[in-house]
Amino acid sequence: MLEREVVIQTSFIGDTVLTTPLVAELAKRAKVDVVAAPRSAPLLANHPAVASVIVYDKGGSDGGIGGFVRMARQLHDNRYAAAYLAQGSMRSAALARVAGIKARIGFETSAGRRLYTSRVPYIENEHHAARLFRLSGAEPEPSSLRPRLFPGDVERTAVDALLREVGAANEPFVAVAPGSIWATKRWPHYPELIDQVGGRIAIVGAGSDRELAARIVESAGSRAFDATGKLSLLASAELIGRARALVTNDSAPLHLASAMNTPTLAIFGPTVPAFGFGPLASRSAVLGIDTLACRPCDRHGPQRCPLGHWRCMREITPRQVATALEELLTPSPPPTSPP
């Protein structure tokens, strides 16, 4: 009988997506549950490596000491053999310890490391999917690091309905994701980019991105359709999975595209892929101004440029992005046979 283990990952949406390779590796030897935040938990529906998802609303209904104790009791009753602290806060570490989980594995740099029974090196120049994978004790291989999501019938039906509604049911399209919760990560030239990109355009993102989407629709007219806030996260992954390519900032849609293996063009400004959050799709490209001495300026991206000029984003031109997208969409020539 397989042991039961748990992965605790209550961080950002992208972090949850990047945890799926770790879960898949652990599922080879154990039954794996995942503790996730309410927003990202639905992403794990239908995932064959996830036995069950436990929603931990630490900022809401599970907040405070009462919520913490209830969650610890639930984890204790599940009798886990090990907990993998993909989210390294002291609260997550304390949750695993109070739940009586004997093996607690996390990064040696995490805030909760004193409560771990095993500490794994956090390798700065490695992709975060690989860092998380190392918590399993296995050595990451490139073939094992692309995350995966599994939209189901509900998500496919929702996307079919949306595409019929906008008259794009049988048309190829490019997706763009202009938003980010971090203001300085939002490349400002998406409307101008659309003028240089032919065909249908799907605008993806959260409901809070609708103002950005409206500017793109104003520029592109009926060629563009706004899907922001109209689909669940997993249905958004399904929509992105049907796109010819995604143009995105350093934000959650980048990781959804990696999970669906959609060709990805990622625009990085205040952050850099070396932080470990670049695209993992089979075909991808990254644009950024590497010559700026002030870049990177923040691990996440501040709400305002510390120097006031925001050159890292403003100076990436629509022509540069359109050219990179064209190259990404051009099929590679087949290898030539030796004479």
C-alpha positions in Angstrom: 0.0 0.0 0.0 1.3 3.4 -1.0 2.3 5.9 1.7 0.4 9.2 1.9 2.4 12.4 1.5 1.4 16.1 1.3 2.8 19.1 -0.6 2.0 22.4 1.0 2.0 25.2 -1.6 -0.1 28.3 -0.7 1.9 30.8 -2.7 1.1 32.5 -6.0 -0.7 30.9 -8.9 2.6 30.5 -10.9 4.2 28.7 -8.0 1.4 26.2 -7.8 1.7 25.5 -11.5 5.5 25.0 -11.1 4.9 22.6 -8.2 3.2 20.0 -10.5 6.5 18.4 -11.6 7.4 17.8 -8.0 3.9 16.3 -7.3 4.2 14.0 -10.4 7.6 12.7 -9.2 6.3 12.1 -5.6 3.2 10.3 -7.0 5.5 7.6 -8.4 6.0 6.3 -4.9 3.2 7.7 -2.8 -0.4 9.0 -2.7 0.0 12.8 -2.8 -2.4 15.4 -1.5 -1.7 19.2 -2.1 -2.6 22.0 0.3 -3.3 25.1 -1.8 -4.7 28.5 -1.6 -8.4 29.0 -2.7 -7.4 30.9 -5.9 -4.9 28.3 -7.2 -6.5 25.1 -5.9 -8.9 24.7 -8.8 -5.9 24.5 -11.2 -5.1 21.0 -9.8 -8.5 19.5 -10.7 -8.2 16.4 -12.9 -4.4 16.2 -12.3 -3.6 12.5 -12.3 -0.8 12.9 -9.8 -2.9 14.7 -7.2 -4.9 12.4 -5.0 -6.9 15.3 -3.4 -6.6 19.1 -3.0 -7.0 20.6 0.5 -8.0 24.3 0.3 -6.3 26.4 3.0 -7.9 29.9 3.1 -5.3 31.3 5.4 -6.4 34.9 4.6 -10.1 34.2 5.1 -12.2 31.4 6.6 -9.1 29.5 7.9 -7.4 32.6 9.3 -6.3 33.0 12.8 -5.4 30.4 15.4 -8.8 28.6 15.0 -8.3 28.1 11.3 -4.7 27.0 11.8 -5.7 24.4 14.4 -8.6 23.1 12.2 -6.2 22.6 9.3 -3.5 21.0 11.5 -6.1 18.6 12.8 -7.2 17.7 9.3 -3.6 17.0 8.2 -3.0 15.0 11.4 -6.0 12.8 10.7 -4.7 12.0 7.2 -1.6 10.4 8.8 1.0 11.7 6.3 4.4 10.1 6.2 6.0 13.3 4.9 5.3 16.9 4.1 7.1 18.9 1.4 7.2 22.6 2.1 7.0 24.1 -1.3 5.9 27.3 0.3 8.5 28.0 2.9 6.8 30.3 5.5 7.0 29.7 9.2 3.2 29.2 9.3 3.5 26.3 6.7 6.3 24.7 8.6 4.5 25.1 11.9 1.3 23.6 10.3 3.2 20.4 9.3 4.9 20.1 12.7 1.7 20.7 14.7 0.0 18.1 12.5 2.6 15.6 13.7 4.1 14.9 10.3 7.4 13.3 11.1 9.3 14.0 7.9 9.2 17.7 6.9 11.3 18.6 3.8 12.0 22.2 2.7 14.6 24.6 1.5 17.5 25.5 3.7 16.9 29.2 3.1 13.2 29.2 4.0 11.7 31.1 6.9 10.5 27.9 8.4 13.7 25.9 8.0 14.2 25.4 11.8 11.1 23.2 11.9 12.2 21.0 9.0 13.7 17.6 9.5 15.5 17.7 6.1 16.8 20.8 4.3 17.4 21.0 0.6 19.7 23.6 -1.1 18.0 26.5 -2.8 20.0 26.9 -6.0 19.6 30.6 -7.1 20.4 30.2 -10.8 18.1 27.2 -11.3 14.5 27.3 -12.6 12.1 27.2 -9.8 10.4 24.1 -11.2 13.8 22.4 -10.8 14.3 23.8 -7.3 10.9 22.5 -6.2 11.6 19.1 -7.9 14.7 18.7 -5.7 12.5 18.5 -2.7 11.6 15.0 -3.9 15.2 13.9 -3.4 15.5 13.1 -7.1 17.8 14.9 -9.6 15.8 17.1 -12.0 16.0 16.3 -15.7 14.8 18.7 -18.5 12.2 16.2 -19.6 10.6 16.1 -16.1 10.4 19.8 -15.5 7.6 21.1 -17.7 4.6 21.7 -15.6 1.2 20.2 -16.6 -2.4 21.1 -16.1 -5.4 19.0 -17.2 -8.5 21.0 -18.2 -11.6 18.8 -18.3 -15.0 18.8 -20.0 -16.2 21.8 -18.0 -13.3 23.9 -19.1 -13.5 22.8 -22.8 -17.2 23.5 -22.9 -16.6 27.0 -21.4 -14.0 27.8 -24.0 -16.0 26.4 -26.9 -18.9 28.7 -25.8 -16.7 31.8 -25.6 -15.2 31.2 -29.0 -18.6 30.7 -30.6 -19.8 33.9 -28.9 -17.0 36.0 -30.4 -17.1 34.2 -33.8 -13.7 32.6 -33.5 -14.7 28.9 -33.1 -12.8 27.8 -36.2 -10.1 30.5 -36.4 -6.5 30.4 -35.3 -5.6 33.1 -32.8 -2.7 34.6 -30.8 -3.2 35.2 -27.1 -1.9 38.2 -25.2 -1.7 38.6 -21.5 -1.2 42.3 -20.7 -1.7 42.2 -16.9 0.3 41.6 -13.7 -0.4 42.4 -10.1 3.0 44.2 -10.2 2.6 47.4 -12.1 6.1 47.7 -13.4 5.8 44.2 -15.0 3.1 45.4 -17.4 4.6 46.1 -20.8 2.8 49.3 -22.0 2.7 48.8 -25.8 0.2 45.9 -26.3 -2.2 48.1 -28.3 0.6 49.1 -30.7 1.8 45.5 -30.9 -1.7 44.4 -32.1 -1.4 46.8 -35.1 1.6 44.8 -36.2 0.1 41.3 -35.7 -2.4 39.8 -38.1 -5.3 37.5 -37.4 -7.5 37.1 -34.3 -6.3 38.1 -30.9 -7.5 36.7 -27.6 -6.8 38.8 -24.5 -6.5 36.7 -21.4 -6.2 37.6 -17.7 -8.2 38.4 -14.6 -11.2 40.7 -14.3 -8.8 43.4 -13.0 -7.2 43.4 -16.5 -10.3 44.6 -18.3 -9.1 48.2 -18.6 -5.9 47.0 -20.3 -8.0 44.7 -22.5 -10.3 47.5 -23.5 -7.3 49.5 -24.9 -6.3 46.6 -27.0 -9.8 46.1 -28.3 -10.0 49.8 -29.1 -6.8 49.4 -31.2 -7.6 46.1 -32.9 -11.4 46.4 -33.3 -13.3 43.2 -34.0 -10.0 41.2 -34.5 -9.5 41.1 -30.8 -11.8 39.5 -28.2 -11.7 40.0 -24.5 -11.6 36.9 -22.3 -10.4 38.6 -19.2 -12.4 37.6 -16.1 -14.7 35.4 -18.2 -13.1 32.0 -17.6 -11.8 30.1 -14.6 -8.1 29.7 -14.3 -8.2 26.2 -15.6 -10.4 27.2 -18.5 -8.0 30.1 -19.2 -5.3 27.4 -19.5 -7.5 25.6 -22.0 -7.9 28.8 -24.0 -4.1 29.4 -24.0 -3.6 25.8 -25.0 -5.5 26.4 -28.2 -3.6 29.6 -29.1 -0.9 29.6 -31.8 1.3 31.5 -29.2 1.1 33.6 -26.1 2.7 37.0 -25.6 2.9 37.7 -21.9 4.6 39.6 -19.1 6.3 37.8 -16.3 3.0 36.7 -14.8 0.7 33.7 -14.2 -0.3 33.2 -17.9 3.3 32.5 -18.7 3.2 29.5 -16.5 -0.2 28.4 -17.8 1.3 28.4 -21.3 4.2 26.3 -20.0 1.8 23.8 -18.6 -0.2 23.7 -21.9 3.1 23.7 -24.0 1.9 26.8 -25.9 4.7 28.7 -27.7 5.5 31.6 -25.4 7.0 35.0 -25.9 7.7 36.5 -22.5 8.6 40.1 -21.8 10.7 40.8 -18.8 11.3 44.2 -17.4 12.2 44.7 -13.7 12.7 41.0 -13.2 14.8 38.5 -15.1 14.4 34.8 -16.1 17.5 34.0 -14.0 15.3 34.3 -10.9 13.9 31.0 -12.0 10.5 31.8 -13.5 11.0 31.9 -17.3 8.9 29.9 -19.8 9.2 26.1 -20.0 7.2 25.5 -23.2 9.0 23.5 -25.9 9.2 26.7 -28.0 9.7 30.0 -26.2 11.6 33.3 -26.4 12.3 36.0 -23.8 12.7 39.7 -24.5 14.4 42.2 -22.1 17.0 45.0 -22.1 20.1 43.3 -20.7 22.3 46.4 -20.9 20.5 48.4 -18.1 22.6 48.6 -15.0 19.5 49.0 -12.8 18.0 45.7 -13.9 16.8 43.6 -12.2 15.6 45.9 -9.4 13.2 43.7 -7.5 12.4 40.0 -7.0 8.7 40.6 -7.9 8.6 44.0 -9.6 7.8 47.1 -7.7 4.6 49.1 -8.2 6.7 52.1 -9.4 10.1 52.3 -11.1 12.6 53.2 -8.3 14.4 55.5 -10.7 11.3 57.0 -12.3 12.2 56.1 -15.9 10.9 52.6 -16.4 13.2 52.1 -19.3 13.3 48.3 -18.9 9.7 48.2 -20.3 9.2 51.4 -22.2 12.2 50.8 -24.5 11.1 47.3 -25.6 9.4 48.3 -28.9 6.3 46.8 -30.5 8.4 46.1 -33.6 10.9 44.1 -31.5 8.1 42.0 -30.0 6.3 41.5 -33.3 9.5 40.3 -34.9 10.2 37.9 -32.1 6.6 36.6 -32.3 6.9 36.1 -36.1 10.1 34.1 -35.5 8.4 32.0 -32.8 5.5 31.2 -35.1 7.8 30.3 -38.0 8.3 26.5 -38.1 11.9 25.4 -37.8 13.3 23.9 -41.0 13.7 20.1 -40.8 17.3 18.9 -40.1 19.3 18.2 -43.3 20.7 14.8 -43.9 24.5 14.5 -44.0 25.9 14.1 -47.6 
